[in-house]
Amino acid sequence: MVTLVETLEIAACLMLIMLVLMQPGRGGMGPSFGGRATQQVFGSAATSKILMRATFILAAVVLVATVLLAWLSSR
């Protein structure tokens, strides 16, 4: 059981890292160098919402798996 939860947590962590890296940046120097134009070409608001929702779900999976692992290790 512990091995299954550990595998699930590692997979969810790796997917969470990839999802965070795929999300567009918020501000910085991007707009002054044409960041808005690239955002209009390569992404849309719908894609951003999907990425945010998937990030939230994976973060919840990681949290539950961590709590479950802590509970299993205390037994």
PDB file as gemmi writes it, atoms N, CA and C in Angstrom:
CRYST1    1.000    1.000    1.000  90.00  90.00  90.00 P 1                      
ATOM      1  N   MET A   1       0.824  -1.195   0.000  1.00  0.00           N  
ATOM      2  CA  MET A   1       0.000   0.000   0.000  1.00  0.00           C  
ATOM      3  C   MET A   1       0.866   1.256   0.000  1.00  0.00           C  
ATOM      4  N   VAL A   2       1.920   1.238   0.813  1.00  0.00           N  
ATOM      5  CA  VAL A   2       2.793   2.403   0.905  1.00  0.00           C  
ATOM      6  C   VAL A   2       3.489   2.651  -0.431  1.00  0.00           C  
ATOM      7  N   THR A   3       3.916   1.573  -1.093  1.00  0.00           N  
ATOM      8  CA  THR A   3       4.595   1.712  -2.374  1.00  0.00           C  
ATOM      9  C   THR A   3       3.677   2.328  -3.421  1.00  0.00           C  
ATOM     10  N   LEU A   4       2.425   1.928  -3.410  1.00  0.00           N  
ATOM     11  CA  LEU A   4       1.451   2.489  -4.353  1.00  0.00           C  
ATOM     12  C   LEU A   4       1.247   3.981  -4.110  1.00  0.00           C  
ATOM     13  N   VAL A   5       1.108   4.381  -2.867  1.00  0.00           N  
ATOM     14  CA  VAL A   5       0.899   5.797  -2.538  1.00  0.00           C  
ATOM     15  C   VAL A   5       2.156   6.613  -2.863  1.00  0.00           C  
ATOM     16  N   GLU A   6       3.332   6.043  -2.589  1.00  0.00           N  
ATOM     17  CA  GLU A   6       4.578   6.743  -2.924  1.00  0.00           C  
ATOM     18  C   GLU A   6       4.716   6.951  -4.430  1.00  0.00           C  
ATOM     19  N   THR A   7       4.379   5.931  -5.198  1.00  0.00           N  
ATOM     20  CA  THR A   7       4.439   6.041  -6.655  1.00  0.00           C  
ATOM     21  C   THR A   7       3.460   7.092  -7.161  1.00  0.00           C  
ATOM     22  N   LEU A   8       2.264   7.085  -6.608  1.00  0.00           N  
ATOM     23  CA  LEU A   8       1.255   8.089  -6.979  1.00  0.00           C  
ATOM     24  C   LEU A   8       1.745   9.494  -6.651  1.00  0.00           C  
ATOM     25  N   GLU A   9       2.348   9.653  -5.491  1.00  0.00           N  
ATOM     26  CA  GLU A   9       2.811  10.980  -5.084  1.00  0.00           C  
ATOM     27  C   GLU A   9       3.964  11.471  -5.962  1.00  0.00           C  
ATOM     28  N   ILE A  10       4.896  10.595  -6.275  1.00  0.00           N  
ATOM     29  CA  ILE A  10       6.023  10.995  -7.127  1.00  0.00           C  
ATOM     30  C   ILE A  10       5.536  11.382  -8.516  1.00  0.00           C  
ATOM     31  N   ALA A  11       4.620  10.586  -9.076  1.00  0.00           N  
ATOM     32  CA  ALA A  11       4.078  10.904 -10.396  1.00  0.00           C  
ATOM     33  C   ALA A  11       3.316  12.225 -10.372  1.00  0.00           C  
ATOM     34  N   ALA A  12       2.516  12.439  -9.339  1.00  0.00           N  
ATOM     35  CA  ALA A  12       1.756  13.686  -9.231  1.00  0.00           C  
ATOM     36  C   ALA A  12       2.681  14.885  -9.047  1.00  0.00           C  
ATOM     37  N   CYS A  13       3.766  14.719  -8.282  1.00  0.00           N  
ATOM     38  CA  CYS A  13       4.722  15.812  -8.096  1.00  0.00           C  
ATOM     39  C   CYS A  13       5.399  16.191  -9.408  1.00  0.00           C  
ATOM     40  N   LEU A  14       5.804  15.191 -10.184  1.00  0.00           N  
ATOM     41  CA  LEU A  14       6.454  15.472 -11.465  1.00  0.00           C  
ATOM     42  C   LEU A  14       5.492  16.152 -12.436  1.00  0.00           C  
ATOM     43  N   MET A  15       4.244  15.697 -12.472  1.00  0.00           N  
ATOM     44  CA  MET A  15       3.256  16.341 -13.338  1.00  0.00           C  
ATOM     45  C   MET A  15       2.956  17.761 -12.864  1.00  0.00           C  
ATOM     46  N   LEU A  16       2.935  17.969 -11.552  1.00  0.00           N  
ATOM     47  CA  LEU A  16       2.679  19.301 -11.005  1.00  0.00           C  
ATOM     48  C   LEU A  16       3.803  20.264 -11.386  1.00  0.00           C  
ATOM     49  N   ILE A  17       5.039  19.808 -11.315  1.00  0.00           N  
ATOM     50  CA  ILE A  17       6.168  20.645 -11.712  1.00  0.00           C  
ATOM     51  C   ILE A  17       6.044  21.024 -13.175  1.00  0.00           C  
ATOM     52  N   MET A  18       5.706  20.060 -14.030  1.00  0.00           N  
ATOM     53  CA  MET A  18       5.576  20.346 -15.464  1.00  0.00           C  
ATOM     54  C   MET A  18       4.430  21.317 -15.735  1.00  0.00           C  
ATOM     55  N   LEU A  19       3.311  21.170 -15.022  1.00  0.00           N  
ATOM     56  CA  LEU A  19       2.184  22.079 -15.217  1.00  0.00           C  
ATOM     57  C   LEU A  19       2.524  23.501 -14.791  1.00  0.00           C  
ATOM     58  N   VAL A  20       3.239  23.642 -13.695  1.00  0.00           N  
ATOM     59  CA  VAL A  20       3.613  24.982 -13.236  1.00  0.00           C  
ATOM     60  C   VAL A  20       4.555  25.641 -14.240  1.00  0.00           C  
ATOM     61  N   LEU A  21       5.467  24.860 -14.793  1.00  0.00           N  
ATOM     62  CA  LEU A  21       6.396  25.425 -15.773  1.00  0.00           C  
ATOM     63  C   LEU A  21       5.708  25.773 -17.094  1.00  0.00           C  
ATOM     64  N   MET A  22       4.599  25.128 -17.411  1.00  0.00           N  
ATOM     65  CA  MET A  22       3.883  25.407 -18.656  1.00  0.00           C  
ATOM     66  C   MET A  22       3.014  26.656 -18.560  1.00  0.00           C  
ATOM     67  N   GLN A  23       2.707  27.114 -17.357  1.00  0.00           N  
ATOM     68  CA  GLN A  23       1.817  28.256 -17.210  1.00  0.00           C  
ATOM     69  C   GLN A  23       2.514  29.550 -17.615  1.00  0.00           C  
ATOM     70  N   PRO A  24       1.756  30.473 -18.198  1.00  0.00           N  
ATOM     71  CA  PRO A  24       2.358  31.746 -18.607  1.00  0.00           C  
ATOM     72  C   PRO A  24       2.734  32.605 -17.410  1.00  0.00           C  
ATOM     73  N   GLY A  25       3.736  33.459 -17.599  1.00  0.00           N  
ATOM     74  CA  GLY A  25       4.168  34.355 -16.543  1.00  0.00           C  
ATOM     75  C   GLY A  25       3.185  35.483 -16.316  1.00  0.00           C  
ATOM     76  N   ARG A  26       3.323  36.152 -15.203  1.00  0.00           N  
ATOM     77  CA  ARG A  26       2.423  37.257 -14.850  1.00  0.00           C  
ATOM     78  C   ARG A  26       3.237  38.544 -14.703  1.00  0.00           C  
ATOM     79  N   GLY A  27       3.361  39.293 -15.762  1.00  0.00           N  
ATOM     80  CA  GLY A  27       4.036  40.576 -15.658  1.00  0.00           C  
ATOM     81  C   GLY A  27       5.525  40.478 -15.850  1.00  0.00           C  
ATOM     82  N   GLY A  28       6.269  41.279 -15.108  1.00  0.00           N  
ATOM     83  CA  GLY A  28       7.715  41.328 -15.281  1.00  0.00           C  
ATOM     84  C   GLY A  28       8.088  42.209 -16.464  1.00  0.00           C  
ATOM     85  N   MET A  29       9.144  41.868 -17.151  1.00  0.00           N  
ATOM     86  CA  MET A  29       9.604  42.650 -18.297  1.00  0.00           C  
ATOM     87  C   MET A  29       8.956  42.201 -19.601  1.00  0.00           C  
ATOM     88  N   GLY A  30       8.139  41.159 -19.581  1.00  0.00           N  
ATOM     89  CA  GLY A  30       7.518  40.630 -20.788  1.00  0.00           C  
ATOM     90  C   GLY A  30       6.703  41.644 -21.578  1.00  0.00           C  
ATOM     91  N   PRO A  31       5.790  42.392 -20.947  1.00  0.00           N  
ATOM     92  CA  PRO A  31       4.978  43.337 -21.710  1.00  0.00           C  
ATOM     93  C   PRO A  31       5.790  44.440 -22.384  1.00  0.00           C  
ATOM     94  N   SER A  32       6.895  44.837 -21.813  1.00  0.00           N  
ATOM     95  CA  SER A  32       7.670  45.905 -22.427  1.00  0.00           C  
ATOM     96  C   SER A  32       8.437  45.418 -23.658  1.00  0.00           C  
ATOM     97  N   PHE A  33       8.606  44.108 -23.793  1.00  0.00           N  
ATOM     98  CA  PHE A  33       9.301  43.556 -24.954  1.00  0.00           C  
ATOM     99  C   PHE A  33       8.376  42.764 -25.862  1.00  0.00           C  
ATOM    100  N   GLY A  34       7.103  43.058 -25.840  1.00  0.00           N  
ATOM    101  CA  GLY A  34       6.163  42.389 -26.736  1.00  0.00           C  
ATOM    102  C   GLY A  34       5.604  41.102 -26.175  1.00  0.00           C  
ATOM    103  N   GLY A  35       5.548  40.958 -24.888  1.00  0.00           N  
ATOM    104  CA  GLY A  35       5.041  39.740 -24.268  1.00  0.00           C  
ATOM    105  C   GLY A  35       3.572  39.499 -24.541  1.00  0.00           C  
ATOM    106  N   ARG A  36       2.814  40.567 -24.699  1.00  0.00           N  
ATOM    107  CA  ARG A  36       1.389  40.397 -24.957  1.00  0.00           C  
ATOM    108  C   ARG A  36       1.145  39.804 -26.333  1.00  0.00           C  
ATOM    109  N   ALA A  37       1.932  40.193 -27.305  1.00  0.00           N  
ATOM    110  CA  ALA A  37       1.754  39.667 -28.659  1.00  0.00           C  
ATOM    111  C   ALA A  37       2.026  38.167 -28.685  1.00  0.00           C  
ATOM    112  N   THR A  38       3.055  37.713 -27.994  1.00  0.00           N  
ATOM    113  CA  THR A  38       3.344  36.285 -27.988  1.00  0.00           C  
ATOM    114  C   THR A  38       2.285  35.525 -27.214  1.00  0.00           C  
ATOM    115  N   GLN A  39       1.716  36.146 -26.203  1.00  0.00           N  
ATOM    116  CA  GLN A  39       0.672  35.476 -25.439  1.00  0.00           C  
ATOM    117  C   GLN A  39      -0.589  35.327 -26.283  1.00  0.00           C  
ATOM    118  N   GLN A  40      -0.867  36.301 -27.139  1.00  0.00           N  
ATOM    119  CA  GLN A  40      -2.037  36.210 -27.996  1.00  0.00           C  
ATOM    120  C   GLN A  40      -1.845  35.139 -29.062  1.00  0.00           C  
ATOM    121  N   VAL A  41      -0.618  34.964 -29.527  1.00  0.00           N  
ATOM    122  CA  VAL A  41      -0.364  33.991 -30.575  1.00  0.00           C  
ATOM    123  C   VAL A  41      -0.311  32.579 -30.008  1.00  0.00           C  
ATOM    124  N   PHE A  42       0.371  32.385 -28.893  1.00  0.00           N  
ATOM    125  CA  PHE A  42       0.639  31.046 -28.389  1.00  0.00           C  
ATOM    126  C   PHE A  42      -0.330  30.560 -27.331  1.00  0.00           C  
ATOM    127  N   GLY A  43      -1.145  31.387 -26.776  1.00  0.00           N  
ATOM    128  CA  GLY A  43      -2.025  30.917 -25.708  1.00  0.00           C  
ATOM    129  C   GLY A  43      -3.294  31.720 -25.639  1.00  0.00           C  
ATOM    130  N   SER A  44      -4.237  31.189 -24.895  1.00  0.00           N  
ATOM    131  CA  SER A  44      -5.485  31.906 -24.700  1.00  0.00           C  
ATOM    132  C   SER A  44      -5.896  31.777 -23.250  1.00  0.00           C  
ATOM    133  N   ALA A  45      -6.937  32.476 -22.907  1.00  0.00           N  
ATOM    134  CA  ALA A  45      -7.411  32.444 -21.524  1.00  0.00           C  
ATOM    135  C   ALA A  45      -7.979  31.074 -21.165  1.00  0.00           C  
ATOM    136  N   ALA A  46      -8.577  30.391 -22.138  1.00  0.00           N  
ATOM    137  CA  ALA A  46      -9.144  29.067 -21.862  1.00  0.00           C  
ATOM    138  C   ALA A  46      -8.058  28.068 -21.492  1.00  0.00           C  
ATOM    139  N   THR A  47      -6.938  28.117 -22.193  1.00  0.00           N  
ATOM    140  CA  THR A  47      -5.832  27.217 -21.883  1.00  0.00           C  
ATOM    141  C   THR A  47      -5.288  27.506 -20.499  1.00  0.00           C  
ATOM    142  N   SER A  48      -5.201  28.770 -20.147  1.00  0.00           N  
ATOM    143  CA  SER A  48      -4.702  29.144 -18.832  1.00  0.00           C  
ATOM    144  C   SER A  48      -5.619  28.623 -17.727  1.00  0.00           C  
ATOM    145  N   LYS A  49      -6.930  28.692 -17.933  1.00  0.00           N  
ATOM    146  CA  LYS A  49      -7.869  28.195 -16.929  1.00  0.00           C  
ATOM    147  C   LYS A  49      -7.760  26.689 -16.772  1.00  0.00           C  
ATOM    148  N   ILE A  50      -7.555  25.975 -17.877  1.00  0.00           N  
ATOM    149  CA  ILE A  50      -7.407  24.522 -17.811  1.00  0.00           C  
ATOM    150  C   ILE A  50      -6.147  24.161 -17.041  1.00  0.00           C  
ATOM    151  N   LEU A  51      -5.051  24.869 -17.309  1.00  0.00           N  
ATOM    152  CA  LEU A  51      -3.802  24.605 -16.603  1.00  0.00           C  
ATOM    153  C   LEU A  51      -3.934  24.902 -15.115  1.00  0.00           C  
ATOM    154  N   MET A  52      -4.625  25.983 -14.779  1.00  0.00           N  
ATOM    155  CA  MET A  52      -4.815  26.325 -13.372  1.00  0.00           C  
ATOM    156  C   MET A  52      -5.662  25.275 -12.659  1.00  0.00           C  
ATOM    157  N   ARG A  53      -6.706  24.800 -13.321  1.00  0.00           N  
ATOM    158  CA  ARG A  53      -7.573  23.788 -12.723  1.00  0.00           C  
ATOM    159  C   ARG A  53      -6.819  22.474 -12.522  1.00  0.00           C  
ATOM    160  N   ALA A  54      -6.032  22.081 -13.524  1.00  0.00           N  
ATOM    161  CA  ALA A  54      -5.244  20.850 -13.410  1.00  0.00           C  
ATOM    162  C   ALA A  54      -4.192  20.986 -12.313  1.00  0.00           C  
ATOM    163  N   THR A  55      -3.600  22.169 -12.179  1.00  0.00           N  
ATOM    164  CA  THR A  55      -2.622  22.408 -11.127  1.00  0.00           C  
ATOM    165  C   THR A  55      -3.269  22.267  -9.758  1.00  0.00           C  
ATOM    166  N   PHE A  56      -4.458  22.804  -9.600  1.00  0.00           N  
ATOM    167  CA  PHE A  56      -5.173  22.698  -8.326  1.00  0.00           C  
ATOM    168  C   PHE A  56      -5.479  21.242  -7.988  1.00  0.00           C  
ATOM    169  N   ILE A  57      -5.941  20.482  -8.971  1.00  0.00           N  
ATOM    170  CA  ILE A  57      -6.283  19.078  -8.734  1.00  0.00           C  
ATOM    171  C   ILE A  57      -5.041  18.276  -8.363  1.00  0.00           C  
ATOM    172  N   LEU A  58      -3.933  18.485  -9.090  1.00  0.00           N  
ATOM    173  CA  LEU A  58      -2.711  17.753  -8.777  1.00  0.00           C  
ATOM    174  C   LEU A  58      -2.143  18.156  -7.419  1.00  0.00           C  
ATOM    175  N   ALA A  59      -2.267  19.417  -7.063  1.00  0.00           N  
ATOM    176  CA  ALA A  59      -1.808  19.846  -5.737  1.00  0.00           C  
ATOM    177  C   ALA A  59      -2.631  19.162  -4.643  1.00  0.00           C  
ATOM    178  N   ALA A  60      -3.921  19.009  -4.873  1.00  0.00           N  
ATOM    179  CA  ALA A  60      -4.768  18.316  -3.902  1.00  0.00           C  
ATOM    180  C   ALA A  60      -4.379  16.835  -3.811  1.00  0.00           C  
ATOM    181  N   VAL A  61      -4.055  16.223  -4.941  1.00  0.00           N  
ATOM    182  CA  VAL A  61      -3.623  14.816  -4.928  1.00  0.00           C  
ATOM    183  C   VAL A  61      -2.330  14.662  -4.137  1.00  0.00           C  
ATOM    184  N   VAL A  62      -1.383  15.575  -4.349  1.00  0.00           N  
ATOM    185  CA  VAL A  62      -0.116  15.529  -3.618  1.00  0.00           C  
ATOM    186  C   VAL A  62      -0.362  15.710  -2.115  1.00  0.00           C  
ATOM    187  N   LEU A  63      -1.230  16.627  -1.762  1.00  0.00           N  
ATOM    188  CA  LEU A  63      -1.530  16.872  -0.357  1.00  0.00           C  
ATOM    189  C   LEU A  63      -2.151  15.639   0.299  1.00  0.00           C  
ATOM    190  N   VAL A  64      -3.135  15.044  -0.353  1.00  0.00           N  
ATOM    191  CA  VAL A  64      -3.794  13.866   0.200  1.00  0.00           C  
ATOM    192  C   VAL A  64      -2.815  12.699   0.292  1.00  0.00           C  
ATOM    193  N   ALA A  65      -1.989  12.516  -0.730  1.00  0.00           N  
ATOM    194  CA  ALA A  65      -1.013  11.426  -0.691  1.00  0.00           C  
ATOM    195  C   ALA A  65       0.005  11.631   0.426  1.00  0.00           C  
ATOM    196  N   THR A  66       0.408  12.869   0.664  1.00  0.00           N  
ATOM    197  CA  THR A  66       1.358  13.152   1.738  1.00  0.00           C  
ATOM    198  C   THR A  66       0.750  12.858   3.106  1.00  0.00           C  
ATOM    199  N   VAL A  67      -0.481  13.279   3.307  1.00  0.00           N  
ATOM    200  CA  VAL A  67      -1.160  13.010   4.576  1.00  0.00           C  
ATOM    201  C   VAL A  67      -1.363  11.506   4.752  1.00  0.00           C  
ATOM    202  N   LEU A  68      -1.728  10.815   3.681  1.00  0.00           N  
ATOM    203  CA  LEU A  68      -1.921   9.368   3.749  1.00  0.00           C  
ATOM    204  C   LEU A  68      -0.606   8.651   4.073  1.00  0.00           C  
ATOM    205  N   LEU A  69       0.498   9.090   3.476  1.00  0.00           N  
ATOM    206  CA  LEU A  69       1.792   8.493   3.779  1.00  0.00           C  
ATOM    207  C   LEU A  69       2.191   8.737   5.236  1.00  0.00           C  
ATOM    208  N   ALA A  70       1.925   9.925   5.727  1.00  0.00           N  
ATOM    209  CA  ALA A  70       2.239  10.217   7.135  1.00  0.00           C  
ATOM    210  C   ALA A  70       1.399   9.347   8.053  1.00  0.00           C  
ATOM    211  N   TRP A  71       0.128   9.165   7.717  1.00  0.00           N  
ATOM    212  CA  TRP A  71      -0.737   8.320   8.532  1.00  0.00           C  
ATOM    213  C   TRP A  71      -0.281   6.858   8.483  1.00  0.00           C  
ATOM    214  N   LEU A  72       0.079   6.363   7.293  1.00  0.00           N  
ATOM    215  CA  LEU A  72       0.521   4.984   7.161  1.00  0.00           C  
ATOM    216  C   LEU A  72       1.846   4.732   7.889  1.00  0.00           C  
ATOM    217  N   SER A  73       2.725   5.721   7.891  1.00  0.00           N  
ATOM    218  CA  SER A  73       4.006   5.523   8.544  1.00  0.00           C  
ATOM    219  C   SER A  73       3.875   5.574  10.071  1.00  0.00           C  
ATOM    220  N   SER A  74       2.835   6.208  10.584  1.00  0.00           N  
ATOM    221  CA  SER A  74       2.659   6.272  12.034  1.00  0.00           C  
ATOM    222  C   SER A  74       2.030   5.004  12.598  1.00  0.00           C  
ATOM    223  N   ARG A  75       1.491   4.186  11.730  1.00  0.00           N  
ATOM    224  CA  ARG A  75       0.832   2.946  12.180  1.00  0.00           C  
ATOM    225  C   ARG A  75       1.808   1.858  12.431  1.00  0.00           C  
TER     226      ARG A  75                                                      
END                                                                             
